[in-house]
Amino acid sequence: MNPAKTAFKAFLPVLERAVGGLDRSFNGFVQPRRARGKLLLQPYLGWGTPGRVELAGRVLLPRTMRPPQKGDARLLNFLNVMRRLFSREVGGVRVEGTLAGQTAAATSDLDGYFNLCFEPTAPLSAGWHDVTLSLEGREGSRTAHVQVVDHARFGIISDLDDTVIQSDVTSLPRMLATVLTGNARTRLPFPGVAAFYRALTRGPAAGGGQARNPIFYVSSSPWNFFDLLLSFLEYRRIPLGPLFLRNWGFNLLAGHGGYKHGVIEGILNRYPDLPFILVGDSGEKDPEIYAEVVRKWPGRVLAVYIRDVTGAARDEGILHLREEVRKAGVDLVLAADSLAAAGHALAAGFITGGAYRSVMTSVLATEGQARPPTLTSTGGQEGVRGRAR
């Protein structure tokens, strides 16, 4: 590792403690005053099992932003991104929630975060449930949503940036231009990703009464972008699932490998009988993180799909990882696009032929060309010739 980078990482905790102390002093003075005014209750998407559900969220001062439009000026989008990044958190506010007749409460911390835990007396059914939220001593309520998982065939854990949403994370200038001047309507998904994810969540038993396969999104984006990312998923008809993001602060500069690995392990622990498909991209450390998950959790990963967004030098290392995870009986597919991944998923029995054709139609329509792929059949696990490596 570069000595300068090593020194910088070693200095980060010192800098974070110093700034953190100033931040706590500032918050101790200003937050009681913020709590007297109008507050915004921002719930995230909750998750859990029939017997235990968690719902996190944040208490903030309101911000003025109208719903995004395709024609919004880049300057307006930039100003809205800044409003999100420089949010004004409110701590010390008691939040109450009701799920299936049970009430839970928590107090927001100095960063405005709260976390509610529910343990219903009667098991909840699989699927989405509503939670009614309110702030103690204030009128009005807000509805949040939680995903309960039970008896699915498999789950999906996916990255977001450069896996689902085009972000250009391999180029800092392009990434900043994309992230800072776009909105939920102008940001673009990769061709076919919505159809592919819908196919995975339906699985091969569509219409057969089997529970929907749950999807979880694990990203290094800050929680400040939650509403933007949620709106993007809804607008592009990409299946919804709990989003696991990061707190805005110095920890964003320290890398995301340990963070992402920890979140994935938390999901695997929560659903010990559920295998998973992992989806990421080659732009950062997803292949290495997912390969480590395969090694540490034998039998829990069905397949790894990596969107190829980098050059040949990076591909060589990923193909070496592919050989490693194959020894554990797991295919790592380095896919040029969603159709390549869907080809493997079809051969492996994760999706139906009809769903595969929907992905093909979506990809080819977006690309504006007809390139019928040829499926190979080496043990039914090799994907699409010429498109997956």
N, C-alpha and C positions, 0 to 999 in steps of 0.2 A: 504494500500500500504506500502511496505517496506520503513522505514524511510531513509535508505541510498539511495534508488532509488528516493525518493521524493527530497532529498537534491541535488542529482545529476541533476535531471531535473530542479530544481530551479537555479542551477549554470550554466547550459548550455547557457542561454542567455548572461550571463556575459562573459563567455569564448568565445562565438561566436562573441560578439562585439569587444573583444580584438584582436582576431585573424583576424576578418574582417577588423579592422583598419590597421593592418600590411599588410594584403593582398591587400587592396586598395592602400597603399603606394607603395608596390612592383609593382602592376599592372600599377600604374601611371608612373613608371619608365620604365618598360620593354615592355609594350604593344605597345607603339608607334614604338619601334624598331622591334617588331614582325610583325607589319602591313606592313613593307617595303618588306618583303619576300614573298615567295609563300604561298598561303592560301588555306585551305580546307573548302568548303562550304557544311555543313551537314544539309540538310533539313529533317524534320520529316514528318509524314503523317498528312496532314491537314484535317479539318472537318468543316461542316457547313450545311447551309440550301440553298435553291435555291436563296435566297436574300442576304446571308452573309456567308463568308467563312474565316476561320483563318488558317494560316500556320506558324508554328514556326520552328526554326532551330538554328544552331550554326555556328560560324566562328572560326576555329581552325587552328593551324599549322599542316601541314600534318604529318602523322605517317606511318611508313613502316610496312605493314602487307599484306602478300599474302592471297588469299582466303583460308578458312579453308578446311582441308581434314580430313577424318576419321582416317588416320594413323598418324596424327601429334603427336609429342611427348608431354607429359604432361608439360615438361619444356617450350616448345615453346608456348603452350596455356597459361601457367602462365605469360610468358613475354608479350604476347599480351593483357592479362587482365590488367597487370600493365600499359601498354601503354595507354589503354583506361581510366583507373582510373586517371592517372596523365597526363591528356590532357593539352595542352597549348592553352588557350583561347585568342582570339583577340577581343578587344572592339574598338568602335569608327569606325567601318567599315560600310559603307552604302550598304545595300542589296536591290536590286530592283526585283520585280516579276511581271509577266504578266499572267493574267487569263482571258480568253474569251475577249481579247482585252483591258482589264482594267489593269492599272499599279498601284502598291502600293510599298511603300518604307519604310524602317525602318533602324535604326542604332543599331548595336550590342552593348550590355552592357558590363560591365567589365568581366562578366563570358562568354562572347561570344554569348549570346542568342539574337535572334531577333524574332519579331512577326509581320507578315504581315496580314492586314485585307482587304478583298475585298468585295465590295457591287456592284455586276454587275447590269448594267442598265436593262438587260433582264434576267429573272429568269433562273437559270441553271437547267438542267435535273438531275434526281437522278442518282447516280453512281459515278464513278471515273473520275476526270478531271486532265489534266496536267497543271502545272504552270512552266513557264520558269523563272529561277533565274539567276541573274548575280551580280557581285560585281562592284560597281561604279569605273570607271577608269581602269578596268582590262578587258582583252579579255577573251572570252569564256563564256559559260553558262552551267547551269545544270537544269535538269527536275525534278520537285517534283510532288507529287500526293496528291490530296485532295478528300475526300469522301463527296458527297452531299447526304443528306437524305431527302426524300419526299414521303409520302403516303406508308410507309411500314406497315406490319401488327403488328410487334413488333420489338424491338431492343434487343440486348444482351450486357450486361456489364460483363466482366470476369476478374478475377485476372489471373496472369501468374504463379508465383512460387508456385509449389505444387498443382496447379489447372490444368494447361496445361503442364508445363514443370517440370520434376522431379528435385527438388532442395533440399530435405531433410531439410527444414527450422526448423523442430523440433529438429534437432541435429546439434549444431554449428560445431563440427569437420567434420561431413559428408557434411554439407552444404558448408563449406569452400573448402573441397577437390573437391566437385562437381563443384562449381562455378569458382574456381580459376584455375582448371586444365582441364576444358572442353572447347569445342568450339561449334559452331552452328551445326556441323555435328555429334559430339559425344554426346551432351546433348540429353536426351531421353524425348519424350512426354509420357503421360500416355496412356495405350492401349485404342484405340477407340476414343480418344478425337478429332482427325482430322475428322473422319466420323461423329461424333456427332455434331460438330460445323458446318460442311458443311450442315448437315440436318437442323439445326436451321436457318442458313442464307437462305436456300432455302424455308423453311417453308412448310406448307401443300399444297400450291398452285403452286408447281413446274411446270413450263411450261405453267402456266395460264396467263402470262403477268403481274403478280404482281411484284412490285419492290423487289429486294433482301432485306432481313432483315439485317440491319447494325449491326456490332459488334464493340465494343470498349473494349480496354484492359487497366485496371487501376492497376498499380503495384508500389510497393515501391522500385523497382530497380532504380539505378541512370540513368540519361540520357546518361551517358558514355557507357552504354551497349545497346543503341538503335540499332546499326547496327548488333550486335550479335543476339538480340532478333528478329529483322526483318528477318535476314537470316535464323534463326531457323524456324520461321513460314512459310517462303517460301519453305524451304527444306522439311518440314514435311507436306506440302500441307494443312496447317491450314488456314482458311479464314483470310484475312488481314483486319485490321481496325486500326483507329488511336490508338496510344499508348500514355498513360499518365503516365510519369515516374517522378522521383524527382531529384531535383538539388543535386549534390554531396556536402555534407557539414555536419555541426553539426546537421542540422534538421533531418538527417537520423537516428540519435541516439535518437530522442525525441518521437519515436513511429509513427505509420502510420495511426491510426484511424481517426484523424481529417483531415489529408490530403486526405485520400481515400474518406471519406464522402463528403468532399467539392467538389472533382472532380465529383462524382456521381451526386450531386445536380446540378452542372453546366451543365451536360449532360441532366438531366431531365428538367431543365429550358430552355435549347436550343430547345428541342423538346417537347413542352407542350402537344401535342396530341398523343404522342407515348408511349405505355406501354412497360415495359422491363422485361426480364428474367435476374436474377442475378446469377452468377456462381462463386463459391469460394471454399475454403477448410477449414478444421477444425484446421489447424496448427497455425493460429494466431487469428485475430479478425474479420474475414469475417462474421461469423454468427451474431455476435453482431452488426456489422456495417450495415449489410443487414436488420436485424430485425428493427433497428432504422429507416432505409429508408422506410420500410413498414409502420411503425407507422406514420412517418412524411408526407408521400406521399400516402394517401389512394387512391386506385384505379389505381396506376401507376405501380405496380409490379404484374406480372402474376404468377411467381413462383420463388423459391430460391433453387438452387442446390448446396449442400455443399459436396465436396469430403472428405471422411473420411480418414484422414491420421494420426489420433491420437488414443489413447487408450480409455478404457471404462469410465474413470473418466471425460474426456473431452466430450465424447458422451452424458453423462447424462445431462450436462448443455445445450448442443445443442438441445436435445430432449425437454427440458423445453422451450427453445426459440421457438421450433416448435409449441408448444401448444399456445404460445402467438401470433405468426403471423397467426395461423389458425383462431383465433378470428377475424382477419381482412380479412378473406376470401382468404388467400394465403397459399399454400402448401410450406413447407420447407422440402426438401428431403435430408436426410443424406445418401449419396450414396457411396457404396463400390467401384464403378467403373463407367465408362461412360455408360455402358449398363443399369445400374439401373436408372440413370438419363434419359436415352433415353426411358425406359419403361414408366416412368411418362409422358414424353413429348408426347409419342404416345397416351397414354390414354387421355391426355388433349387436343389433337388435334394440337399440335405445330409442329409435324413432321409426315411424311407419314409412312405407314407400310413398304414400300420398303426401306426407309431411316433407319428405325429401324433395318431391317435385315442387312443392310450394317454395322451398328455399331456392331451388334452381330458378324458378320463375322470377323470384324477387331479385336474385343476384344478376341474372342476365338482363332483366328489365332495367336495373340501375346502371349496369355497365354499358347498356345500349348495343349489345352484340350477342350473337348466338354461338356459343361454344359448347355443344353437348359433350360432357365429360364421359370418360370410359371407366367404369368401375373395374378394379382388379379384385382378385379373390385368392389371396395367399392366406389361407386359413380364415378368410372373412374379416381380416383385420388391417388391411393395408390402405383403405380409403380410396382416393381418386387419383389415377395415374396422371402425372404432369401437374397436379395442383397441390398435392400434399406430399411432404417429404419426411 
